[in-house]
């Protein structure tokens, strides 16, 4: 996503590359998901990359996952749709989406989050990348919601939702770098986001990342953990995965998550993870994503 979607690009840490806590868990689903028993689906540890020792010398931080044992792979249940009030290329969405029931997640002028049912307003517009000076193959998306607000995302068919206030959980940073952890407390329960990988900071604004993993987890009162893989990228091309929202969207006591799940500089890939449809021992399901690019 470039200027064609410039309204919704957030300032990210750029990643300069060439072009080309492991305890098991036992957590109750009514407060949090049950812990993992033997036989649950795990990611094969052979998927991890093996770097040469001399390559590691280029990094300031090396905090890789030696094994994926005990980490659940997030179920993908992509029945939902996501949009922003923005412009899109013709092939990035389908007109059949517009007649669905849509909910707007937004912040009001007091920075309080709400979920509101809205109607989608759509029109054809000139796509400067594909149409040139003539033509109108692009889509412009708006809503009928007119109160002052900061839009976070539009969502449809992601599960049972209720209008009203949504508890947002503010993080210290919207990028969870390798060896860093964001601790989350919601309704007396502990959760966390943890980054793994290799990094080298080259300036105040730029770092090189490699073999990056983002893990979401929960901790029981006994200190046992459930850990679940949210995403993994081997490299980034002038971009960085960003946390867009953490909060209890479906109001079941477990924080939900939305990230910009991209590793390319010219893309925007909001991806939504909700807990309401997740079955024990999982914490979240990936329920919707949409990808847009600038060129």
Protein Blocks (a to p, Z undefined) as FASTA:
>chain_A
ZZklmmmpccdddddddfkopaccdddfklmccdddehiacddfklpccddfklmmmpmb
dcddfbfghiacdddddfbccdddddddfklpcfklmmpccddddddfkopacddddddd
ddddddfklnomndjfbccdddfbfbdcddfbdcehibccdeddddddddfbfcdcehia
cdddeehiacddddedddddfbfkbccdehiacddddddfkopacdddfbdcfbdehiac
ddfbgcdfkonopacddddddfbfkbccdddddfklpccfbfbdcfbdcdddfZZ
